[in-house]
Every structure is written in C-alpha cells, then in structure tokens.
Amino acid sequence: MKQRLLIIFAVLIYNSVSAEDGYRLWLRYNTIDNPSLLQQYRQQITSINCQADEAKLLAAKQELQTGLSGLLGKKVPVQTAVINGTVLLGLPAHSPVIRKLVGDTALARLGDEGFIIHTVKYEGKNVTLITANKEAGILYGAFHFLRLLQTQQSIQQLSITSVPKIKLRLLNHWDNLNRTVERGYAGCSIWDWQRLPGYIDQRYIDYARANASIGINGAVLTNVNANAILLTEEWLQKVAALANVFRPYHIKVYLTARFSAPVEIGKLKTADPLNEEVRKWWKDKTDEIYKYIPDFGGFLVKANSEGQPGPQNYNRTHADGANMLADAMAPHDGIVMWRAFVYSSETPEDRFKQAYNDFKPLDGQFRKNVLVQVKNGPIDFQPREPFHPLFGAMPQTPLMMEYQLTQEYLGFATHLVYLAPLFKEVLDADTHAKNNSTVAQIVDGATDGHTLSGMAGVSNIGSDINWTGHPFGQANWYTLGRLAWDNTLTSAQIVSEWLRQTFTNKQAFVDTVQQLMLASREIQVNYMTPLGLHHIMGYGHHYGPAPWYNKAPRADWNPVYFHKADSIGIGFDRTARGSNALAQYQPAVRQQFENLATCPEAFLLWFHHVPWDYKMHSGKTLWETLCDKYYSGVDSVRWMQRSWDGMKNYIDAGRFNEVKQLLAIQEQEAVWWRNACLLYFQTFSNKPIPAKYEQPDHTLAYYEGLEFPYAPH
Ligand code: GCV
C-alpha cells in the first residue's frame, strides 16, 4: 500500500511539471498512470548503458534518459555496469558481444537506418538491447522503445526488427525568408532567419527530436517558390547553423533552388542549363554549399510552374534542368528532387493532363540522383483526388510522393481532418502498370527496383505554441513520418499510437476519438466536395466555397472550369468524349473510371458530366445524392462535436476547450459550404433541396457577396 501511494505521488510530481499546451507533441513522457504497469516497467528498466562511441549516440542516450525518467517517474541512471533491467545501446562494430547476440544475418537486413530491439541475456543479466549498424538506427530504436512505453505495450519479450521502406522521408517547408509561410496557418515560420546563425532557438532542437521520433530524416527549409538570395554566403551560414542542430538527429537539410539564380545572384546573362558558364556556376555554388554543410541533402526545384523560372524558358526540358543540378550534386552524393507540379501558362489543355504530358516522355532521361516529386493527385491537394497518372508511368525514374500536411484546401488549421485515410487511399491504389504496382510499391521502389525512394509532406508547422495551429494537425505530421517509414501501417494503428502518446491511454477516449478521426476526412469530403467535385473553393486564398467564381486570369484557376455545372448536369468529362485524361491511366484503371456503372461514386464527377436525374446505385438521382452528401457531412460534424463533448473528463481542460471551439467553427463552415454549394448548383439543377432537410438560412447572393481580403494564403 505504501509503495502504491509513493508511486501515485511520483506520478503526480512528474506529470505536473508541464502544462498541456501541445508543445510537447507526442513526446510528453508523463509518468505511466497505470500503477501495476508502472511497477512492471520499473523492474524491467533500471538503467541505461551506452556502449562505445558515446558522442555519436548522445541524442539517443539523452532522449532515453529523459523519456524513461519521465515515464517511470524516477531518474533512470546512465551507468557502465550491466545489471538486470539495463537498456543497452550499442553498435555491433564496437562490441563483439552485441554482434554475437544479434548475428550477422539480422544485421545485414537493417541497412543504415534499421534497428533491432531484443530482450536478451547479456553477461547473465536481463537486458533490453537496442542495436543497429549505424547511429541513426540506434536513435530510431530508442524512440521506438519509448513509443512502446508511452502506448503502454508489454516490453517483456521484445523481438523487434524495423527497417524503413522509404529512403528519403522529408518535410517540405513552404517558408519564406521574411518568415511568412505560403499556405501556413500556424503562425510564422519557425526559422528565425534574422537571428540565425547566432541564436539557436530551443524549438529547432525539439523540432529535430520530434522528426527523429517518427523517422523523418530531411527537411527542405524553404518555399518552392524560391528566393535566390538563400544561396548567398550570408544565408548559407544561417542554413549551416540549422544543419548543425539537426545533425545529431540524423536530419539533413535541403534547399529550394531558384532556377534563375545564376542570373539573379550570379550576374550571368542566362540560366540556360546547357550553357557551360551556367553549369559551372551551379557546380561552384554546390561546392560552396558543401563547404558550409558537408552533409547537405540536395535541392528541391519547382520550375516552369505558376510563374517560376525553369529550363523551358530556354527551350530545354525538365530533364535538362534537373540533370544540370544533379551533375553538380553528384560528387557530393547529393540529390535533386524535381517537382512534377507543372502546368503551362499558355496551353489551354486540361490541367489534369499537363504533368504527365511533360514528364512521361522524359522517363529514362534523368540522372541517377534525380527523383521526380509528384503530388498525390493530378490537380492540387484536393480533399479527394484520384491517384496521379504519373505513378506507374515512369518506370525508369524514382517517383517521390508529395502530400500536403498544411490544410490549404481542407479548412486551414481550423478543421479537424485526419489525413491518414487520404494518404492510404492513394498508396493502396493499384496503378496496374505491372504486377505488384500499387502506388505504395511504385513509391517505395519495389515495383521497379529503385534504391532511391522518397515521400514528402508539405509542412503544417509554424511558430504557434502547439506547432500546427489545430492540436489535431500534429497527427498529420506524425502520420507522414510513420507512413514513410512503414507504408503498410494502417490508419487505425497510427492514430491509436498518436492519441495514446499525445493525450491519454484511457481506452474510452482512444476508442471514441479514433473513430472520430478516422471518419473525419470522408466527412469533410461530404460537406466540401462530394462525389468527385474538386477545386470549388474561394479564389486566391482558397478559404470557403466559391463554386460560382469565374473571374480568374486563367480558365483553370476558376471553379466553374472544374465542375462545369449546366442545365444538363455537373462534372468534368475526362473520358474519350471529353478531355480524355483517362487515357493517361493503364487500361484497367481507365476502364473502371470510364464506365459510369463501374466508376466509384467517390470519383464520379472527376471523370463524368452526369445528368442531374442520373440514377445512382442507390436508386436516388444525382441531385438527391448530392443533397444527401452535403447534409450528411454537416450532420457528421455535429456528431464529431457530440463525441468530443463526451471526452471532457478524460483530458486537460486547455486542449479540450481548444478543440471544442474549433469544432464549433468547423460546424459553421460546413453549413456554409453545404448551403453555398447547393444553392448555387440548384440554379442549374432547378430542383428543390428535399423538404426533410433544414433549409439554407441565407440566399445565394449573400454567399456570393462574402469577401475575405485578409484570409491567410
Ligand atoms: C508553393 C498550389 C498552391 C501554391 C503552391 C503550389 C505548389 O498552387 O496554391 O501556393 O505554391 O500549389 O505546390 O507549388
């Protein structure tokens, strides 16, 4: 009894130190609140022993000590003796005993980043061994071990081997040098450029820890709409300071390269990638970067897209541009990620088709150290898109996945939308390019035998105390890392891990909120863009609905271009009768989407212009179904609110109230989306919103008249 009281006391002391403002993310390390489990863990973990080259294992050792001490509610010492309950960190290269314990075959499978966590007998003692071929693996192993405790798993007989499926696991920051963030909704950029390189904010270290804990191993620090100044000496010193912070956490820095930099900062007359002076300029610039940052990762490039300069300005191809940079990078083992998000400012071709048209003919022409980075879908991070037709179409080129964590089209940092189901839907899609060619297998390199592979998420991180604005935005960051490490994890597994670490292990909470999160993306699709509608948001800032908008300077920035509603029906005909974008998919995919009877309803209006009276599988008309979807979306947000209200007693008041308020705004905005869209589409369908539904309380003119000159973008 006395011991139990002591434990409860220790739990209170350790857990009272930090307020729950979300800053600690999923690395809270609060003392285990289950007394019997805590007692078991305390027996199983008594000390940390860090073999050999301690300096390089410092980050892992420190994290383990902080984490375990917090979780166990008492200081866990680092000591050289091995006793029962030691957590032993070490590289086999430094310890023949460790090598013997795990064996060469197991080690060979780990590569440079994989790890092993085994419960073993070491010198007659019960020990938890965390080992790997390289320090990076030990760091990942340490975080994995902490995750087991945070999620209250048994650590009795561990036999874990884990190896990342994807090599480059990156965040892409769209952060500008003046600290604004393109499509950022969580405050300013976390990079305080003005005070770098002299001032190292604790946030940089915590950012690195958080990323390392989920396996993220690289960060592109700056916006793809790039600024050439970044490549000048003054700025490279700032970048180098960040690289120094990230290095112990196995995170490389990458930069965005502005294609016209040789002209803008190099004073050359051209940026033509085949011009010898230009090539030399990039080579010298790259050598200079590596002087400051010896482990620099490489460049991410947006070229000839939305006004950015590129090789096409000189009648060269994307391959010419990428290869020039790749040649400069090659001596340093650096890489180039060349974005496929391109659409011409002149061609009036269906935007859906343009990336494929530009890139497919270039397959086989890129250097070995180039990846082509492709957004998950063909248009632009909509709540639902079919998979990008380039996946499966460029077998000779590693294609890197680009997802968007920041919710540009998904309610900013106000709406609770959990993105794992979106990510998984794309990864699980079968491209039918070959046998075993799901998007996941194309991206991880399995289908075509690429060793270079990558997955990136456009960051949702900013200077807000909780990093992501919406407390649940953290889950999308977390998920990107976990899925890039292991694309076979299910959405439910990831969400459960995140909830347990971020909030609590209480089962009733986890069950309820997990259900809510897993449903949230489909709910949002329903109240924003059901049945395959896309790109019908406000112009420029992308806030709220504006399906009526038709004043943009180019046709394919207008919502009316994408939904094509008229008196007959609604939707974009991308069959052979229309833009024929479907021809870009393999026959099996094309046939499924092309046939109205087999096209999944979720993608219907992506590919077909469908009459208002068309009978859906349910027997209801398209118009009725559209109404049902929009109304069910709003009803479901109300269900989310009720579910959340029931969670009040499980978590801290701060985060509970924050989410409650945000859900209330989400409900209002869902109603706005529903009313505005249905009232507008009704002007074409000429059909009533079924009387059983609450009717819009404003007119269409009211919604059309709303303006948001200061919405963030
Ligand atoms: C960085 C969309 C966004 C732009 C973004 C672009 C891109 O068009 O609205 O803000 O620019 O995608 O991915 O390059």
Residues whose N, C-alpha, C, O or C-beta is under 5 A from the ligand:
A	BS01	GCV	E182 V224 N225 F341
